[in-house]
Amino acid sequence: MEKKPIVFPNPSNEMLNIISDKSIIHISIYNLHGQLVYKKPSFNSQTKKVSIPVIAFPPAIYFIHIEDINQRHTPIKWTKH
């Protein structure tokens, strides 16, 4: 069974970190209304850790969609304080 990527800190205020055992290819963040608020495509094939500045995001609950090198899509709930 494959491990899910780790998102921390959760909740967070300034910086969001994502670590995966598989290379991360694409990250999208959506608000509760399903609106895309952040998109970062085209990481290189070796990227397993990503840091995203989130200080400008309004406080809310978001869903992070992470696509790995095997085209596995993982949604993770995240809270911005």
C-alpha positions, 0 to 999 in steps of 0.5 A, a space after each residue: 500500500 502506497 503512503 499518502 503525501 504528508 502536508 504540514 503544518 496543518 493548519 498553517 499560516 505562512 508556509 505549507 510543506 508537502 512531502 511525498 515518497 513519489 515524485 510530485 508532478 502537479 499541485 492544485 489547491 481549491 477552496 470549498 466552492 471548488 474554485 482553483 486558488 493555486 496551481 503549480 504544474 510541471 515539477 521536475 521528475 525528482 521533486 519530492 518536497 514542495 514548499 508553498 507560501 500561503 500567507 496571502 490565502 484567506 483563512 479557510 478550509 482548502 483541498 490540495 490535489 497532488 499528482 505524483 509521477 505514477 499519475 496517482 491523484 491524492 486529495 488532502 484537506 488543509 486549513 489556513 488560519 
